[in-house]
């Protein structure tokens, strides 16, 4: 359903906790040994706070291992990826800031689930 707040993806789930003009807050759960696509956003920046688990975060050409109580800023337009390195679910809170927060503001560069359109 369009109005539901919980969304399933091949890598796990996300829950839209709050959305108002200019910002959105999500709970993201990434399954063990899974990762999101290598991607960027034209219209938003993101702040990620790890709540549980062990993450490998890629931002531009840097990779950072993160655990609970650590956070990182993803600038608007930066190529980035989130990966679960652990054997349990990775849980994080994402705060998006920008003038457009739609799910179609994703440009994918690599994807484990064949979600990059052919050209």
C-alpha positions as CSV (number, residue, x, y, z in Angstrom):
1,X,0.0,0.0,0.0
2,X,1.2,3.5,-0.8
3,X,0.4,4.9,2.7
4,X,2.2,2.2,4.6
5,X,5.3,3.3,6.6
6,X,7.2,-0.1,6.5
7,X,8.9,-1.0,3.2
8,X,10.7,-4.2,2.3
9,X,13.7,-4.3,0.1
10,X,16.0,-7.2,-0.9
11,X,18.6,-6.0,1.7
12,X,16.1,-5.6,4.6
13,X,13.5,-3.0,5.5
14,X,13.0,0.7,6.3
15,X,10.4,2.4,8.3
16,X,9.4,6.1,7.7
17,X,9.1,7.4,11.3
18,X,8.5,11.0,10.5
19,X,8.3,13.3,7.5
20,X,7.8,17.0,7.3
21,X,8.8,19.6,4.7
22,X,12.6,19.6,4.5
23,X,13.4,16.4,6.5
24,X,12.5,12.7,6.9
25,X,13.5,10.3,9.6
26,X,13.8,6.5,8.9
27,X,14.7,3.4,10.8
28,X,16.8,1.2,8.4
29,X,17.3,-2.6,9.1
30,X,19.9,-4.3,6.9
31,X,20.1,-8.1,6.9
32,X,23.4,-9.9,7.7
33,X,25.8,-10.0,4.7
34,X,23.6,-7.6,2.8
35,X,24.3,-4.1,1.4
36,X,22.5,-1.3,-0.2
37,X,23.4,-0.1,-3.7
38,X,26.3,2.3,-4.3
39,X,24.3,5.4,-4.9
40,X,24.0,9.2,-4.7
41,X,21.2,11.8,-4.2
42,X,20.7,15.0,-6.0
43,X,18.3,16.7,-3.6
44,X,19.3,15.5,-0.1
45,X,22.0,14.9,2.4
46,X,21.8,12.2,5.0
47,X,23.0,11.6,8.6
48,X,23.3,7.9,9.7
49,X,23.5,6.8,13.4
50,X,24.2,3.2,14.0
51,X,22.0,1.8,16.7
52,X,22.9,-1.9,16.6
53,X,25.3,-4.1,14.7
54,X,28.4,-3.5,12.6
55,X,28.4,-1.4,9.4
56,X,30.8,-0.7,6.6
57,X,30.0,2.8,5.3
58,X,31.4,4.0,2.0
59,X,31.4,7.7,1.3
60,X,33.2,8.8,-1.9
61,X,36.6,7.0,-1.8
62,X,36.6,6.3,2.0
63,X,35.4,3.2,3.9
64,X,34.6,3.5,7.6
65,X,33.7,0.6,10.0
66,X,31.0,1.7,12.5
67,X,29.3,0.2,15.5
68,X,26.5,1.3,17.9
69,X,26.6,4.9,19.0
70,X,28.6,6.1,16.0
71,X,27.4,8.4,13.2
72,X,28.4,9.8,9.8
73,X,27.3,12.6,7.5
74,X,26.6,11.9,3.8
75,X,26.8,15.2,1.9
76,X,24.3,15.9,-0.9
77,X,25.6,14.4,-4.2
78,X,28.2,12.1,-2.5
79,X,28.4,8.5,-3.7
80,X,27.8,6.2,-0.8
81,X,26.8,2.7,0.4
82,X,25.8,0.9,3.6
83,X,26.8,-2.7,4.3
84,X,26.1,-5.0,7.2
85,X,29.3,-6.7,8.3
86,X,27.8,-8.6,11.2
87,X,25.9,-11.8,11.8
88,X,22.8,-10.0,13.1
89,X,20.6,-7.2,11.8
90,X,22.2,-3.8,11.4
91,X,19.9,-1.1,12.7
92,X,20.4,2.6,12.1
93,X,18.5,5.8,12.1
94,X,18.7,8.0,9.0
95,X,17.9,11.7,8.9
96,X,17.4,13.1,5.4
97,X,17.6,16.9,4.8
98,X,16.7,18.5,1.5
99,X,14.2,20.2,-0.7
100,X,13.0,16.8,-2.2
101,X,12.9,13.5,-0.2
102,X,11.3,11.1,-2.7
103,X,12.6,7.6,-3.1
104,X,13.1,8.3,-6.8
105,X,16.1,10.6,-5.9
106,X,18.5,7.7,-6.1
107,X,21.1,7.3,-8.8
108,X,22.6,3.8,-8.5
109,X,26.1,3.0,-9.7
110,X,26.4,-0.6,-8.4
111,X,23.6,-2.9,-7.1
112,X,23.6,-6.5,-6.0
113,X,19.8,-6.8,-6.9
114,X,19.9,-5.8,-10.5
115,X,18.0,-2.5,-9.9
116,X,20.1,-0.4,-12.3
117,X,18.2,0.4,-15.5
118,X,19.9,-0.7,-18.7
119,X,21.0,2.1,-21.0
